Amino acid sequence: MKLFQSLLVAPAAIGFLSPISVNASEVILNEISNYSDVESIEFANSFNNKESNIKPLLAGGEGLINDFGHDGSFSETTTASFSAEMYLGSVDGGTAATNNPVMAGYGFQIDLNSSFTGEDSLDISLDAGNAGTASIVEFGGNSSGDTLTVDGVSYSFPLGDSLTVMVGDNTDGSALFTTACAYGGPSDTLDDCGNVNAGITNGGYMAGAAYDFGNGFTVAAGIAGDEASVGTDEGKDDYAVNAAYTGDNYGVSLTVAAVESDDSATDISSYKDQFTALNAYYSFDFGSISAGYEIGDDGSAVPNLKEDGLTSYFIGVSFDEVGAGSAGFAMGTKTPTVEDTDDQLMYEAYYSYPINDAMTITPLIYTKEVSTAGVDDETGVMVKTSFSF
């Protein structure tokens, strides 16, 4: 089925499947419990522990506080935010793996946040989902499976009035960085705002710190790497620093990173790739424009120890009020462009329309250029419906 044939079928399918996506909405669990006059409810067979004195957390918030204080229960400062996403779309062109006449998927996430001093924050993210296709993963779909898994754990706390420190696992090493970008589009690729490698991620441990000078200037540093070999030659460790200035309606940031990449093809176990990203944005009364540019080298593409230059760039425009909703479009490199090769670009446009305070519908369209001879560019359409609760 061709793309535009799929477009004719999409409205009926959308009405039938009702894709749902839930944006995170903060719920103060301690306050919810006030709506219940049930002093004690035993959740039968909860966690297979019939003899437990701990009241379980029920849908209405009952069981939040037991007779023994906060031991084993949610603290008074614990909050939770929930999100669920369901996708329906169609893709034409690209590889056989991405060419899908009709595709659907879902994702679910729970974010738990606790504070023990009123200034610190313990954050835990739990994810589940079945994205189904790479095209859905591109737009935030979760492919971790139908069982909840821990996606990240971090703890941040202040040292003095201006310094914030964070440690965590499976958390971006750039979590405390300020990237000057006001664009918040739907795709993972363009959501980086051109800061692709300098804004280090990694999937293991992280530690970072940020200092706020109080006059718009901030600086931050971060490290991320393998849990099994922290800071050793055997492990992969990424380092980055970030400096930013944020004014009333504009901002600019500079990020520099040393990213370690393994190369088993040579006697040298790893290389430090260098990346530098510059980002900026400017806000108008009706929206904003953001841009990003990153340069670097890839020392892993050896075996002759030649370092290939890499370039990424991005520009995006957002409009705060388009009718009753908001809209935006962006373009940028699909992947970092290797030196002496042609750019492969991605384009996207979206419209986000709130049906009511708790429901939003976001249709989008995108195109990814393909360099393979005889293969058409990948073009897709998708609809997400969002509920907040």
C-alpha positions, 0 to 999 in steps of 0.5 A: 500500500502506497503512502497516500493510499494509507492516508485514505485509510488512516482516519477510519483506523484512527477512529477505530483504534483510538491511539492514546498517549498520556503526558506526565501529570504530577500527582501528590500522593499524600494529598490524594489519600485525603479523599478517602475515609477508609482508615485501613484496607488490606489488599488481598494477596498483595505481593503474596504477603498476607501478614504485612502491616504495610497498607498497599497503595491503592488506586484512590491513594488509600494506604499511603500512611500507616500506623508506623510512620513512613517506614515502608510507605510513601513519604509525604514528599513523594510525587508520581507522574504517569505517561502512556503512549499509543501510536498509529501511523504509516510509512512509505519508502526507506528499507524493508524494515521501515516500510510499513503500510499501517503500524501501531504501538504503545509505551508506558512510564512511571516517574517517582520523585522523592525529596528528603530535605526539600531541596534534594531529589531522588528520581526513578523511572519505570518503563514498559512498551511495545513500539513494534517498529523503528519508526515508532521508536523514533517518536518516543515509542518504548520497545522494552517489552510489556514488563516494567523495567527500571529505566533510570535512577538518579539522586541530585542535591545542592551544595551551598546556594549555587552548586547542584550535584547528581549521581545516577545509573542509566541516566544521561551524563548531560542531565544537568547541562543547559542546552539552548534550544526552545524546540520540543518536537516529537522525534528523538533525532531532531529533539537533540537540536543538533547536539548529538554526541557532545551531550553525552548519554551512555547507558551506565553510571553517571555523575555530574555537577552544575553551578548557577552564577545567578545572572543567567550564566551556568556551567556544568560537567558530567561523566558517564560510562560502564558500571563494571569499569568506572574510570578504567582503560577497560571501560568506556567513559565519556566526559563533557562540560557545558556553559550557557547563558540564558536571557529574557528571550534568548539563550546560547550554549557551548558543549564540549565532550570527549567520547571514548569509542572501542576499536577491536580491529587495532592494538589500541583499545579505545580512542577519545573522540572530540565533539563541540556543539553550539546551540542558540534560540530566540523567542518571539511573542508568537513562538521561537526559533532554535538552531544547533551545530556540532563538529567532531571526529570519529577515531573508531573508523581506523584501522589506519588511525585516520580520524573522520570528521563528523558534522551535525546541524539543526534548525527548528521553529515553534509556534505557540498559538496556531488556532487552538493549538501549537505547531512546529517544523524542523530540519537537520541531519539524520545522522552525523555527516562523515567528512567527504560524504553527502548530508542525509537530512530529516524533516518533520512538522507537527500540530498539537491540539488540546481537546480539553485540559486532559486530552491532546491530539498530535498529528505529524509528518516526517521525511528521512533522506536515504542514500542507498541507490534505488531506495526511496526516501522514508516518509511517514505520517502518525497520530498520537492522542494524549491524556493527562491524569 
